[in-house]
Amino acid sequence: MTIDKSLKVKRGGISTRSVLKRSERIAQMKAKGAFDDENTSPIGLPKTKVVKISMKKKKKVKEEDGKK
């Protein structure tokens, strides 16, 4: 079955995942300095926040000098 046109999202399936993979969590923790390869176990890692990026629409700039 196909999805009705009125139910489709314009962005086309782009969404923010709420869960990170273990390797992604380790990379985030290493960047913050909270993970040490020798002392920290990769099992039972704490939760990390997912950064959500929102795109703002650009405002149209009106040309005052040339065209009206």
C-alpha positions in Angstrom: 0.0 0.0 0.0 1.1 3.6 -0.6 0.8 6.6 1.7 -1.9 9.1 0.7 -0.4 12.4 -0.5 -2.1 14.4 2.3 -0.3 12.2 4.9 3.3 12.6 3.5 5.7 14.9 5.1 7.5 17.4 2.9 10.9 16.6 4.4 10.7 13.0 3.2 11.6 10.8 6.1 14.3 13.0 7.7 13.9 12.8 11.4 16.0 13.0 14.5 16.8 9.7 16.1 16.1 9.6 19.8 18.5 6.7 20.4 22.2 6.6 19.6 24.3 3.5 18.9 27.0 2.5 21.4 29.8 3.8 19.1 28.1 7.1 18.7 27.6 7.5 22.5 31.3 6.6 23.1 32.3 9.2 20.5 30.2 11.9 22.2 31.6 11.0 25.6 35.2 11.1 24.3 34.6 14.5 22.9 33.4 15.7 26.3 36.2 13.9 28.1 33.9 11.6 30.1 35.1 8.3 28.5 38.5 6.8 29.0 39.4 3.7 26.9 41.4 2.0 29.7 39.2 2.7 32.7 35.6 3.0 31.4 33.6 -0.1 30.3 31.6 0.2 27.0 28.8 -1.8 28.6 26.2 0.1 30.7 27.0 3.6 29.3 24.9 6.5 30.6 22.4 8.1 28.3 23.5 11.1 26.3 21.4 13.9 24.8 20.7 13.9 21.1 21.4 17.2 19.5 18.4 18.3 17.5 19.1 20.7 14.6 16.3 22.9 13.5 16.5 24.9 10.2 15.0 28.3 10.2 13.5 29.8 7.1 15.5 32.7 5.6 13.8 36.0 5.4 13.5 37.5 2.0 15.5 40.7 1.6 13.7 43.5 -0.1 15.6 45.5 -2.7 15.0 49.2 -1.9 17.3 50.9 -4.3 16.9 49.2 -7.6 13.4 47.7 -8.0 10.1 48.5 -6.4 
